[in-house]
Amino acid sequence: MQPIVAASQSSALVFNPLKIEFLTDEASPFRDKYSIAKEQAVLADYIASGAPEDDPLYDRYIELIDRKDQLDKMKSQYQTELGADFSASHKEATGMRELGRLVDADDDSMEVHTLEAYRMFLGRRPEPGTLFPPIIGGKRTGAVLRSLWLMTGKDNPYADWALVRHEQSMEEVAARLDREISGAEESIAEQRKHGISLSILRNEKPAKLTLGWKSPYGFATATLINRFDYFIRLQKTLARKDLRTDDQVRKSIHEMTRIIRRVWQDTSRFDRGLSHEEVKDLCRADFVEGSDEAAGKRVEYARQVFGIVPAEIFTCALQPKHSRRGRRSTPQERALLQSIGLKLAQQEKQEAMATGGGSGQAGTGGAVVQELPQGGEPEAGAV
């Protein structure tokens, strides 16, 4: 039992204030540690009986009502002043509501020196009268990634999965690029040791591209293209300065280009599948037992197209670098996610065993579990 403290009921008409007993709590917002929750529990039967005025608990009941009113006013003031410290004036506190949003001071841009990097940025649409498929570029990839990024705001676990897969694949691509760049720079540095200083090729009139990305993933794509552009410059420098053959340089450029586009194409197919009407409203709540029929159909469609979402993705143990999910989950929601995650992990293991997949751990990178719906490239949207 918590200690009982005496408090006086203030009144200008009462010279001998009535002593009121109440329970306390260290977490109380009141200076005297008055506990609304504990008093509510103690007075529950009295309140249920109609709170008669001739009962000794009446004054204690009135105190409870007064404290609730005080707490409501405290909360209202806290919300109005946005939780600002007591040292701040009302004008200073409410000034936060007038603060504008962050905007770019200038246009974001990227300098491009090589045709290969420029084409990597633009991509290529189908040529009229031919059967050649389109080639996805960085501009389209930025739009695809933004679409997936927006889906995370709906708590779509497959959007999380797609972004994590993309991130992991692009980290491998970036590592490959860095190795190629380091190797080329070492070849140039080796010449310097013998007294030959070689300059790296650059364009006499480089193109300046305005980026205008609307998601963090767009800028990640721009960074990759920038590194690719520098890689091309180094490769052509090596050929120009007789440090590698033309065939070696062409092969190196071709392989790197193919690797990047393969990852982008895979991510694009993932986005195209998740954008279908049957699954566009998918969210983690759909996986809860007892969900409505529409939710069940969305989950089944996603599983048929993409396979079982990895448990570590569903439980948010593994998350994309950037997400619009934002809201913090409650302990109850986290427990529910873990429960569903365990079932998904068991299903992954059973499916892997049935297909001879060994340990049954579902990877988050690499090829999609099942071939995604084919078709044209997604429509170019805001990047």
C-alpha positions as CSV (number, residue, x, y, z in Angstrom):
1,M,0.0,0.0,0.0
2,Q,1.3,3.4,-0.9
3,P,1.6,6.0,1.9
4,I,-1.4,8.2,2.6
5,V,-0.8,11.9,2.5
6,A,-2.9,14.7,3.9
7,A,-4.0,17.5,1.5
8,S,-6.2,20.5,2.3
9,Q,-9.2,21.4,0.2
10,S,-8.7,25.1,-0.6
11,S,-11.7,27.4,0.0
12,A,-11.8,31.0,1.1
13,L,-14.9,30.3,3.2
14,V,-13.4,27.5,5.2
15,F,-11.1,28.5,8.1
16,N,-10.4,24.9,9.2
17,P,-9.8,23.1,5.9
18,L,-11.0,19.6,5.7
19,K,-8.2,17.0,5.6
20,I,-8.4,14.6,2.6
21,E,-6.5,11.4,2.3
22,F,-5.2,10.2,-1.0
23,L,-2.8,7.7,-2.5
24,T,0.4,8.7,-4.2
25,D,2.5,7.6,-7.1
26,E,6.1,8.7,-8.0
27,A,5.1,9.0,-11.6
28,S,2.3,11.5,-10.8
29,P,2.4,14.8,-12.7
30,F,1.3,16.6,-9.4
31,R,3.8,18.0,-7.0
32,D,2.2,16.1,-4.1
33,K,2.3,12.9,-6.1
34,Y,-1.5,12.5,-6.1
35,S,-2.4,9.3,-8.1
36,I,-5.5,9.5,-10.2
37,A,-5.3,5.8,-11.2
38,K,-5.1,4.6,-7.6
39,E,-7.8,6.9,-6.4
40,Q,-10.0,5.8,-9.2
41,A,-9.6,2.2,-8.2
42,V,-10.2,2.9,-4.5
43,L,-13.4,4.9,-5.3
44,A,-14.7,2.5,-8.0
45,D,-17.5,1.0,-5.9
46,Y,-18.4,4.3,-4.4
47,I,-18.7,5.9,-7.9
48,A,-20.7,2.9,-9.1
49,S,-23.2,3.4,-6.3
50,G,-24.0,6.9,-7.5
51,A,-21.5,8.9,-5.3
52,P,-23.9,9.9,-2.5
53,E,-23.0,13.3,-0.9
54,D,-23.5,12.0,2.7
55,D,-20.8,9.4,2.3
56,P,-17.4,10.2,4.0
57,L,-15.7,9.4,0.6
58,Y,-17.6,12.3,-1.1
59,D,-14.8,14.9,-0.6
60,R,-12.3,12.4,-1.8
61,Y,-14.4,11.9,-4.9
62,I,-14.7,15.7,-5.5
63,E,-10.9,15.9,-5.2
64,L,-10.6,13.1,-7.9
65,I,-12.8,15.1,-10.3
66,D,-10.8,18.3,-9.6
67,R,-7.5,16.5,-10.3
68,K,-8.8,15.0,-13.5
69,D,-9.7,18.5,-14.6
70,Q,-6.3,19.8,-13.7
71,L,-4.6,17.0,-15.6
72,D,-6.8,17.7,-18.7
73,K,-5.7,21.4,-18.5
74,M,-2.0,20.3,-18.1
75,K,-2.3,18.1,-21.2
76,S,-4.0,20.7,-23.2
77,Q,-1.3,23.3,-22.3
78,Y,1.4,20.7,-23.2
79,Q,-0.1,20.1,-26.6
80,T,-0.7,23.8,-27.3
81,E,2.9,24.7,-26.4
82,L,4.3,21.5,-28.1
83,G,6.0,20.3,-24.9
84,A,8.3,23.3,-24.7
85,D,10.3,23.7,-21.5
86,F,8.7,25.9,-18.8
87,S,11.4,28.5,-19.3
88,A,10.0,29.3,-22.8
89,S,7.4,31.9,-23.3
90,H,4.0,31.0,-24.9
91,K,5.0,32.9,-28.0
92,E,8.3,31.1,-28.3
93,A,6.6,27.7,-27.8
94,T,3.8,28.2,-30.3
95,G,6.3,29.7,-32.8
96,M,7.2,26.1,-33.7
97,R,3.8,25.8,-35.5
98,E,4.8,28.6,-37.8
99,L,8.1,27.1,-38.8
100,G,8.2,26.1,-42.5
101,R,9.4,22.9,-44.0
102,L,13.0,22.3,-45.1
103,V,13.6,23.0,-48.7
104,D,16.7,22.8,-50.9
105,A,18.7,26.0,-51.0
106,D,19.6,25.3,-54.6
107,D,18.9,22.7,-57.3
108,D,20.6,19.4,-56.8
109,S,22.8,18.5,-59.8
110,M,25.3,16.0,-61.0
111,E,28.1,16.4,-63.5
112,V,28.5,13.7,-66.0
113,H,31.6,13.2,-68.2
114,T,30.9,10.0,-70.2
115,L,28.2,8.9,-72.7
116,E,28.0,5.6,-70.9
117,A,27.1,7.2,-67.6
118,Y,24.7,9.5,-69.3
119,R,22.9,6.6,-70.9
120,M,23.0,4.8,-67.6
121,F,21.1,7.7,-66.2
122,L,18.6,8.0,-69.0
123,G,17.9,4.4,-69.9
124,R,16.4,3.6,-73.3
125,R,12.8,3.2,-74.4
126,P,11.8,0.6,-77.0
127,E,12.8,1.6,-80.6
128,P,9.7,1.9,-82.8
129,G,9.4,-1.0,-85.2
130,T,11.7,-3.3,-83.3
131,L,11.3,-6.0,-80.7
132,F,14.2,-4.9,-78.6
133,P,13.0,-4.5,-74.9
134,P,13.5,-1.2,-73.1
135,I,16.6,-0.7,-70.9
136,I,16.0,0.7,-67.5
137,G,18.0,3.7,-66.4
138,G,18.8,5.6,-63.2
139,K,15.9,8.0,-63.8
140,R,13.3,5.2,-63.9
141,T,15.0,3.3,-61.1
142,G,14.7,6.4,-58.9
143,A,10.9,6.5,-59.6
144,V,10.7,2.7,-58.9
145,L,12.5,3.1,-55.6
146,R,10.3,6.1,-54.6
147,S,7.2,4.0,-55.2
148,L,8.5,1.2,-53.0
149,W,9.6,3.8,-50.4
150,L,6.0,5.2,-50.3
151,M,4.6,1.7,-49.9
152,T,6.6,1.4,-46.6
153,G,4.3,4.1,-45.3
154,K,1.4,1.6,-45.6
155,D,3.4,-0.9,-43.6
156,N,3.9,-3.2,-46.6
157,P,6.4,-5.9,-45.6
158,Y,7.1,-6.8,-49.2
159,A,8.1,-3.2,-50.0
160,D,10.6,-3.4,-47.0
161,W,11.9,-6.7,-48.5
162,A,12.3,-5.2,-52.0
163,L,14.2,-2.2,-50.6
164,V,16.5,-4.3,-48.4
165,R,17.2,-6.6,-51.4
166,H,18.0,-3.6,-53.5
167,E,20.3,-2.1,-50.8
168,Q,22.2,-5.3,-50.4
169,S,22.6,-5.8,-54.1
170,M,23.8,-2.3,-54.6
171,E,26.3,-2.6,-51.8
172,E,27.8,-5.5,-53.7
173,V,27.8,-3.4,-56.9
174,A,29.4,-0.5,-55.1
175,A,32.1,-2.8,-53.7
176,R,32.8,-4.1,-57.2
177,L,33.1,-0.6,-58.5
178,D,35.4,0.5,-55.8
179,R,37.7,-2.5,-56.5
180,E,37.8,-1.6,-60.2
181,I,38.5,2.0,-59.4
182,S,41.2,1.2,-56.9
183,G,42.9,-1.1,-59.4
184,A,42.9,1.6,-62.1
185,E,44.2,4.2,-59.7
186,E,47.0,1.9,-58.6
187,S,48.0,1.4,-62.2
188,I,48.2,5.2,-62.7
189,A,50.0,5.7,-59.4
190,E,52.6,3.0,-60.4
191,Q,53.5,5.1,-63.4
192,R,54.1,8.1,-61.2
193,K,56.7,6.1,-59.2
194,H,58.7,5.9,-62.4
195,G,58.4,9.6,-63.2
196,I,55.4,9.5,-65.5
197,S,52.4,11.6,-64.4
198,L,49.2,10.6,-66.1
199,S,46.1,12.8,-66.0
200,I,42.6,11.2,-65.8
201,L,40.4,11.9,-68.7
202,R,37.5,14.3,-68.2
203,N,35.0,15.9,-70.6
204,E,35.8,19.3,-71.9
205,K,32.1,20.1,-71.7
206,P,30.6,17.9,-69.0
207,A,26.8,17.7,-68.8
208,K,25.1,19.1,-65.7
209,L,22.0,17.1,-64.8
210,T,19.4,18.5,-62.4
211,L,18.4,15.6,-60.1
212,G,15.1,16.6,-58.5
213,W,14.9,13.4,-56.6
214,K,11.9,13.1,-54.1
215,S,13.3,10.2,-52.1
216,P,16.6,9.2,-50.4
217,Y,16.9,6.3,-52.8
218,G,17.0,8.7,-55.8
219,F,20.2,10.3,-54.4
220,A,21.7,6.8,-53.7
221,T,21.1,6.1,-57.4
222,A,22.8,9.3,-58.4
223,T,25.8,8.5,-56.2
224,L,26.1,5.1,-57.9
225,I,26.0,6.7,-61.4
226,N,28.6,9.3,-60.3
227,R,30.9,6.5,-59.3
228,F,30.2,4.6,-62.5
229,D,31.0,7.8,-64.5
230,Y,34.4,8.0,-62.7
231,F,35.0,4.3,-63.3
232,I,34.4,4.8,-67.1
233,R,36.8,7.8,-67.1
234,L,39.5,5.6,-65.4
235,Q,39.0,2.7,-67.8
236,K,39.3,4.9,-70.9
237,T,42.3,6.6,-69.4
238,L,44.0,3.2,-69.0
239,A,43.3,2.4,-72.7
240,R,44.4,5.9,-73.9
241,K,47.6,5.7,-71.9
242,D,48.4,2.1,-73.0
243,L,47.9,0.5,-69.6
244,R,45.2,-1.8,-70.8
245,T,44.0,-3.0,-74.1
246,D,40.8,-1.8,-75.8
247,D,39.2,-5.3,-75.4
248,Q,40.0,-5.4,-71.7
249,V,38.4,-2.0,-71.1
250,R,35.3,-2.9,-73.2
251,K,34.8,-6.1,-71.3
252,S,35.2,-4.4,-67.9
253,I,32.7,-1.7,-68.9
254,H,30.2,-4.1,-70.3
255,E,30.3,-6.4,-67.3
256,M,29.8,-3.5,-64.8
257,T,26.9,-2.1,-66.9
258,R,25.2,-5.4,-67.1
259,I,25.5,-6.0,-63.3
260,I,24.0,-2.6,-62.5
261,R,21.1,-2.9,-64.9
262,R,20.3,-6.4,-63.8
263,V,19.8,-5.2,-60.2
264,W,17.7,-2.3,-61.3
265,Q,15.6,-4.5,-63.5
266,D,14.9,-6.9,-60.7
267,T,13.9,-4.1,-58.4
268,S,11.6,-2.7,-61.1
269,R,9.8,-6.1,-61.4
270,F,9.3,-6.2,-57.7
271,D,7.7,-2.8,-57.8
272,R,5.5,-3.7,-60.8
273,G,4.2,-6.8,-58.9
274,L,3.4,-4.8,-55.7
275,S,1.6,-2.2,-57.7
276,H,-1.0,-4.6,-59.0
277,E,-4.6,-3.8,-57.9
278,E,-4.8,-7.2,-56.1
279,V,-2.0,-6.4,-53.6
280,K,-1.5,-2.6,-53.6
281,D,-3.1,-2.2,-50.2
282,L,-1.1,-5.0,-48.5
283,C,0.1,-4.4,-45.0
284,R,1.3,-6.3,-42.0
285,A,-2.1,-6.3,-40.4
286,D,-3.4,-8.5,-43.2
287,F,-1.3,-11.4,-41.9
288,V,-3.2,-11.4,-38.5
289,E,-5.4,-14.4,-38.1
290,G,-9.1,-13.5,-38.4
291,S,-8.5,-10.7,-40.9
292,D,-11.2,-10.1,-43.5
293,E,-11.4,-11.9,-46.8
294,A,-9.9,-9.1,-48.8
295,A,-6.8,-9.1,-46.5
296,G,-6.5,-12.9,-46.9
297,K,-6.5,-12.6,-50.7
298,R,-3.8,-9.9,-50.7
299,V,-1.6,-12.1,-48.6
300,E,-2.2,-15.1,-50.8
301,Y,-1.5,-13.1,-53.9
302,A,1.8,-11.8,-52.5
303,R,2.9,-15.3,-51.5
304,Q,2.1,-16.7,-54.9
305,V,4.0,-14.0,-56.7
306,F,7.0,-13.4,-54.4
307,G,7.1,-16.3,-52.0
308,I,7.1,-16.1,-48.2
309,V,8.4,-12.8,-46.9
310,P,11.4,-13.5,-44.6
311,A,10.6,-13.5,-40.9
312,E,13.4,-11.0,-40.1
313,I,11.8,-8.6,-42.6
314,F,8.3,-9.0,-41.3
315,T,9.3,-8.5,-37.7
316,C,11.3,-5.5,-38.6
317,A,14.5,-7.1,-37.2
318,L,15.9,-6.2,-40.6
319,Q,14.7,-2.9,-42.1
320,P,15.5,-0.7,-45.1
321,K,17.8,2.3,-44.5
322,H,14.9,4.6,-45.3
323,S,11.2,4.1,-44.5
324,R,8.0,6.1,-44.2
325,R,6.6,3.6,-41.6
326,G,7.5,6.1,-38.9
327,R,5.0,5.1,-36.2
328,R,6.5,3.3,-33.2
329,S,4.8,-0.1,-32.5
330,T,3.4,-0.9,-29.1
331,P,4.7,-3.9,-27.0
332,Q,1.5,-5.8,-27.9
333,E,2.1,-5.1,-31.7
334,R,5.7,-6.2,-31.4
335,A,4.7,-9.4,-29.7
336,L,2.1,-10.1,-32.4
337,L,4.8,-9.4,-35.1
338,Q,7.1,-11.9,-33.4
339,S,4.4,-14.5,-33.2
340,I,3.6,-14.2,-36.9
341,G,7.3,-14.0,-37.7
342,L,7.9,-17.4,-36.0
343,K,5.2,-18.9,-38.2
344,L,6.7,-17.4,-41.3
345,A,10.1,-18.8,-40.4
346,Q,8.6,-22.2,-40.0
347,Q,6.9,-22.0,-43.3
348,E,10.2,-20.8,-44.9
349,K,12.0,-23.8,-43.4
350,Q,9.3,-26.3,-44.6
351,E,9.3,-24.8,-48.1
352,A,13.1,-24.9,-48.3
353,M,13.1,-28.5,-47.1
354,A,10.5,-29.5,-49.6
355,T,12.5,-28.0,-52.4
356,G,15.9,-29.2,-51.1
357,G,16.9,-25.7,-50.0
358,G,19.0,-26.9,-47.0
359,S,18.7,-24.9,-43.8
360,G,15.5,-23.2,-44.9
361,Q,16.8,-19.7,-44.3
362,A,15.2,-17.4,-46.8
363,G,17.7,-14.9,-48.1
364,T,16.9,-11.2,-48.5
365,G,19.0,-10.6,-51.6
366,G,19.6,-12.3,-54.9
367,A,16.9,-13.5,-57.3
368,V,13.3,-13.2,-56.4
369,V,11.9,-16.4,-55.0
370,Q,9.5,-16.8,-57.9
371,E,9.7,-15.1,-61.3
372,L,7.8,-11.8,-61.1
373,P,5.1,-10.8,-63.5
374,Q,6.6,-9.8,-66.8
375,G,5.5,-6.9,-68.9
376,G,6.6,-3.4,-69.8
377,E,8.6,-1.1,-67.6
378,P,6.7,0.9,-65.0
379,E,5.4,4.3,-66.0
380,A,7.9,7.1,-65.2
381,G,6.7,9.1,-62.2
382,A,8.1,11.6,-59.8
383,V,11.6,10.5,-58.7
